Amino acid sequence: MALTAQQEADLLSMLDAYKNGEQIDDLPAASMDATDKKIEVFDTKSGASQCMDLTAAVDMANAPWCGRVWRTDLATPTAATYCGSLEMLKNFKDILELGGYLVKNDHSRRKLDPTNHYRFANGETAKLDGSMGHYQWGWGKPFYFARWTQGNLEYEAVSLYPIKGQYNYRKAGRLYMRYRPCGT
């Protein structure tokens, strides 16, 4: 198969760019100020390449956060997109240890199976008659919540660490909705 003149020119142009490309050791040294640096990041889920501030990338790697974004100019309860780490957003209920627990009077607790509360997370049988503790619902780890607006976008984000640049509310690990079965 023969190449057209345009294909041949494009191929020669790519070959020339490859030959004239600089190795990382040939590049000039950057300043030590990371605030004005940008890097290319690759989203393995969508396959998209994006630009990110270097300091934001380091912060996200050291203290990941996730959240949702709403457009305030639309009257809809549906979020426009997500922000932060999509992987963390998908797994946040497990990260927080969200679920049902049986809690004894000494505050010791055991997590219940997420699909069947008549079993503990390890598979043992759980009695919900009060003999093994009070049934409670909640999360097992403290986390931080931040809410802010930029233009017509409203952000709500959560993290196990304070979200830099935002006012953070710290939510302690706690259990809610005490439940005592009838007759106990």
C-alpha positions, -999 to +999 in steps of 0.1 A: +000+000+000+014+033-011+012+065+011-003+096-003+018+128-004+000+142+027+005+109+046+041+109+037+046+145+048+028+138+081+050+108+087+081+127+080+069+155+103+063+130+132+097+114+126+114+149+127+096+157+159+107+124+175+143+130+165+144+166+177+125+158+210+144+165+242+151+139+269+141+149+304+177+154+314+181+179+285+153+201+297+162+233+317+158+230+355+125+244+368+122+269+397+115+254+431+081+273+433+054+247+427+026+272+426+030+281+389+036+245+376+011+224+357+013+188+348-006+165+325-028+139+342-044+108+326-078+096+337-077+058+334-115+056+337-124+079+308-091+079+289-090+117+289-058+137+294-062+168+315-041+196+329-037+200+367-018+223+390+011+205+405+002+215+441-033+203+436-021+169+422+002+165+453-026+175+477-050+150+460-024+122+462-017+129+499-052+138+511-078+126+485-113+141+485-144+136+465-178+153+460-205+164+437-211+196+417-245+213+411-253+241+387-272+267+406-288+281+374-307+249+369-336+239+390-327+202+393-318+179+422-294+160+398-257+168+402-240+181+371-208+162+377-184+149+403-152+165+416-121+151+432-114+114+432-141+093+414-126+061+429-130+076+464-165+087+457-175+052+445-160+036+477-168+063+503-194+042+521-168+015+527-141+040+536-164+056+562-175+022+574-211+033+569-238+008+580-256-009+608-239-018+641-248-036+673-235-014+702-232-026+738-236-004+768-197-003+772-197+014+737-180-017+720-196-023+687-197-048+659-205-040+623-235-058+606-235-073+572-245-046+546-272-069+529-285-089+559-285-073+594-292-106+610-255-114+604-223-096+614-199-085+588-178-116+594-208-139+588-217-148+624-253-147+634-265-114+649-295-112+672-315-080+669-334-086+702-312-064+723-292-093+738-261-085+717-264-048+719-285-019+706-290-016+668-276+017+655-269+032+621-240+055+612-203+057+602-172+045+620-146+071+610-145+109+614-145+129+581-145+165+568-172+181+548-168+213+527-193+233+507-184+262+484-196+281+454-176+292+423-197+311+398-229+292+391-214+259+405-220+247+440-195+221+454-200+196+482-170+175+491-159+150+517-125+137+528-108+120+557-085+151+558-093+188+557-099+200+522-073+227+515-086+262+507-121+255+520-139+259+553-142+223+567-168+209+591-155+179+610-180+151+614-170+127+642-174+090+638-208+084+653-238+062+652-274+074+649-309+060+652-308+040+683-332+011+681-344-012+708-366-041+697-400-042+713-402-060+747-365-053+757 
